Amino acid sequence: MPTDQTEPDRFRADVRAFLGDRLPADLAAHVAKGGYPRSECIRDWIATLAERGWSAPQWPREWGGAELPPRLHAILDEECALANAPAVESLGISTVGPALLEFGSPEQKSRFLPSIVTAREHWCQGFSEPGAGSDLAALNTRAVREGDVFKVTGSKIWTSSAHEADWMLCLARSDPDAPRHQGISALLIDMRAAGVRVRPIRWMNGVHGFNEVFLDGVEVPVENLLGTENGGWAVAMQALGPERIFVSRVAENKRLLRQLHETMATPDADGHRLADDPAFADRAAALEVRLLALEERFVQFLDDLAAGRPVGPEVSMLKLTGSRLIQAFEALIVEAHGPAVLPFDAARTAAEGLGLEVGAPSAAMAALKMLHHRGYTIAAGSSEVQLEVLSRRVLGL
Ligand SMILES: Cc1cc2nc3c(=O)[nH]c(=O)nc-3n(C[C@H](O)[C@H](O)[C@H](O)COP(=O)(O)OP(=O)(O)OC[C@H]3O[C@@H](n4cnc5c(N)ncnc54)[C@H](O)[C@@H]3O)c2cc1C
């Protein structure tokens, strides 16, 4: 067989063996139930993946990555999801690292990249503000240069994980007189610096996932400027770039498909299985077909990426389709569990990351996850904005 056919198979077997050996069984059981693993467990897991360069699979080896071709990265994600490994939800790896790799000084790279890739330090992304989300260039947080520091004042919102973060990649307006995109600087802010205050915002399922961050005259040394002064827009675009393909969440959708099938195969109190209900099975099959179509398109984008072909605005379809599919799977899983999804204990969920366990093992978290993932309509570019891009820039409407 030609090498290009055996390589993915060999890699998949290698990943499976690694997962069998190193993924803690209790952690996988927690994820299989839909639980939110504790941050320490996720950090430990990221550090374990980092031993193989798999916490940041496409990063250069020099900086702790594995330089995996995009298709192998997708296989890694899929095997991890199907083994119920916790998702590597690290803004340091997904957004800050790519910006540091491109724009960081040698000192910044050496200082930050090793601790990002091993999850020894945690990052948040301070881009959105109360008046600047889809229209990010409207941001108003000010950075005033005073000698060798910037003084930063303003507020950020929807900042995921800011309450656990050591550092923030922050966009601030450093030249209010320049055209909007040309007066922004990207700053690396120590979350323990004087003047940083974090206030929680709970997701609609009660879990503390994101925050408001208030910056009151925070002093940021000039050496923590990433890229050039007033060159922050390019840094932001680089940070958000890698999100564009993997945000299709194909691996996560595959895990949900399996969860749906498991739920359908479990008999209810009367011994009925939804798998034997042709109407319900049709609806499950329709979602599976959508997933196959998404994966097909995802793989085409991966090949474009690998071949160095430019990824155009049509990539917006991945985020749009993937997020909608997750929501459709979760709605059907909730329907399949029926009333077992209703009882939950918000206090215990907040404290332990698990709801009350009644019904099938994953039932307790099904409704909470469905509520959580409503946010996918908005995060990483809202569905309306993706539709706008597709209609104007791809279809020319
Ligand atoms: C789960 C989650 C996690 C997040 N994490 C972070 C984070 O860590 N860091 C961070 O900086 N931000 C984060 N965000 C914020 C996110 O980036 C913004 O919410 C998003 O960019 C939308 O901005 P907005 O909330 O200001 O809404 P707006 O931009 O005000 O949009 C309001 C409505 O108008 C629609 N709309 C806006 N512009 C257009 C247009 N041109 N055409 C058609 N419709 C339009 C939108 O679709 C939406 O329905 C997160 C959001 C969520 C949901």
The ligand as an SDF file (V2000), in Angstrom:
LIG
                    3D

 53 58  0  0  0  0  0  0  0  0999 V2000
  -19.5410   30.9010   24.8290 C   0  0  0  0  0  0  0  0  0  0  0  0
  -18.8660   32.1820   24.4610 C   0  0  0  0  0  0  0  0  0  0  0  0
  -17.5340   32.3710   24.7660 C   0  0  0  0  0  0  0  0  0  0  0  0
  -16.9040   33.5680   24.4410 C   0  0  0  0  0  0  0  0  0  0  0  0
  -15.5930   33.7340   24.8110 N   0  0  0  0  0  0  0  0  0  0  0  0
  -14.9760   34.9060   24.5180 C   0  0  0  0  0  0  0  0  0  0  0  0
  -13.6230   35.1310   24.9330 C   0  0  0  0  0  0  0  0  0  0  0  0
  -12.9970   34.2680   25.5700 O   0  0  0  0  0  0  0  0  0  0  0  0
  -13.0370   36.3100   24.6340 N   0  0  0  0  0  0  0  0  0  0  0  0
  -13.7020   37.2880   23.9390 C   0  0  0  0  0  0  0  0  0  0  0  0
  -13.1090   38.3220   23.6650 O   0  0  0  0  0  0  0  0  0  0  0  0
  -14.9940   37.1240   23.5500 N   0  0  0  0  0  0  0  0  0  0  0  0
  -15.6400   35.9580   23.8230 C   0  0  0  0  0  0  0  0  0  0  0  0
  -16.9530   35.7680   23.4650 N   0  0  0  0  0  0  0  0  0  0  0  0
  -17.6660   36.8970   22.8600 C   0  0  0  0  0  0  0  0  0  0  0  0
  -17.9910   36.7030   21.3950 C   0  0  0  0  0  0  0  0  0  0  0  0
  -16.8370   36.8160   20.6090 O   0  0  0  0  0  0  0  0  0  0  0  0
  -19.0310   37.7770   21.0420 C   0  0  0  0  0  0  0  0  0  0  0  0
  -20.1800   37.5280   21.8260 O   0  0  0  0  0  0  0  0  0  0  0  0
  -19.3710   37.7560   19.5890 C   0  0  0  0  0  0  0  0  0  0  0  0
  -18.3030   38.2700   18.8460 O   0  0  0  0  0  0  0  0  0  0  0  0
  -20.6460   38.5780   19.2990 C   0  0  0  0  0  0  0  0  0  0  0  0
  -20.4990   39.8530   19.7860 O   0  0  0  0  0  0  0  0  0  0  0  0
  -21.6460   40.5370   20.6990 P   0  0  0  0  0  0  0  0  0  0  0  0
  -21.9570   39.6030   21.8250 O   0  0  0  0  0  0  0  0  0  0  0  0
  -21.1640   41.9060   21.0400 O   0  0  0  0  0  0  0  0  0  0  0  0
  -22.9320   40.6230   19.8090 O   0  0  0  0  0  0  0  0  0  0  0  0
  -23.1890   41.6850   18.6280 P   0  0  0  0  0  0  0  0  0  0  0  0
  -22.0080   41.7310   17.7520 O   0  0  0  0  0  0  0  0  0  0  0  0
  -23.6840   42.9500   19.2280 O   0  0  0  0  0  0  0  0  0  0  0  0
  -24.3610   40.9710   17.8560 O   0  0  0  0  0  0  0  0  0  0  0  0
  -25.7350   41.0580   18.2950 C   0  0  0  0  0  0  0  0  0  0  0  0
  -26.5910   40.3640   17.2410 C   0  0  0  0  0  0  0  0  0  0  0  0
  -26.4670   41.0490   15.9880 O   0  0  0  0  0  0  0  0  0  0  0  0
  -26.0500   40.1550   14.9620 C   0  0  0  0  0  0  0  0  0  0  0  0
  -25.1170   40.8400   14.0660 N   0  0  0  0  0  0  0  0  0  0  0  0
  -24.0180   41.5550   14.3990 C   0  0  0  0  0  0  0  0  0  0  0  0
  -23.3860   42.0000   13.2910 N   0  0  0  0  0  0  0  0  0  0  0  0
  -24.0750   41.5390   12.2360 C   0  0  0  0  0  0  0  0  0  0  0  0
  -23.9200   41.6670   10.8270 C   0  0  0  0  0  0  0  0  0  0  0  0
  -22.9050   42.3430   10.2830 N   0  0  0  0  0  0  0  0  0  0  0  0
  -24.8320   41.0620   10.0280 N   0  0  0  0  0  0  0  0  0  0  0  0
  -25.8630   40.3590   10.5580 C   0  0  0  0  0  0  0  0  0  0  0  0
  -26.0760   40.2110   11.8890 N   0  0  0  0  0  0  0  0  0  0  0  0
  -25.1940   40.7940   12.7180 C   0  0  0  0  0  0  0  0  0  0  0  0
  -25.3360   39.0290   15.6960 C   0  0  0  0  0  0  0  0  0  0  0  0
  -25.3950   37.8230   14.9710 O   0  0  0  0  0  0  0  0  0  0  0  0
  -26.1690   38.9210   16.9760 C   0  0  0  0  0  0  0  0  0  0  0  0
  -27.3010   38.1310   16.7670 O   0  0  0  0  0  0  0  0  0  0  0  0
  -17.6180   34.5980   23.7770 C   0  0  0  0  0  0  0  0  0  0  0  0
  -18.9690   34.4010   23.4650 C   0  0  0  0  0  0  0  0  0  0  0  0
  -19.5900   33.2190   23.7980 C   0  0  0  0  0  0  0  0  0  0  0  0
  -21.0260   33.0380   23.4580 C   0  0  0  0  0  0  0  0  0  0  0  0
  1  2  1  0
  2  3  1  0
  2 52  2  0
  3  4  2  0
  4  5  1  0
  4 50  1  0
  5  6  2  0
  6  7  1  0
  6 13  1  0
  7  8  2  0
  7  9  1  0
  9 10  1  0
 10 11  2  0
 10 12  1  0
 12 13  2  0
 13 14  1  0
 14 15  1  0
 14 50  1  0
 15 16  1  0
 16 17  1  0
 16 18  1  0
 18 19  1  0
 18 20  1  0
 20 21  1  0
 20 22  1  0
 22 23  1  0
 23 24  1  0
 24 25  2  0
 24 26  1  0
 24 27  1  0
 27 28  1  0
 28 29  2  0
 28 30  1  0
 28 31  1  0
 31 32  1  0
 32 33  1  0
 33 34  1  0
 33 48  1  0
 34 35  1  0
 35 36  1  0
 35 46  1  0
 36 37  1  0
 36 45  1  0
 37 38  2  0
 38 39  1  0
 39 40  1  0
 39 45  2  0
 40 41  1  0
 40 42  2  0
 42 43  1  0
 43 44  2  0
 44 45  1  0
 46 47  1  0
 46 48  1  0
 48 49  1  0
 50 51  2  0
 51 52  1  0
 52 53  1  0
M  END
$$$$
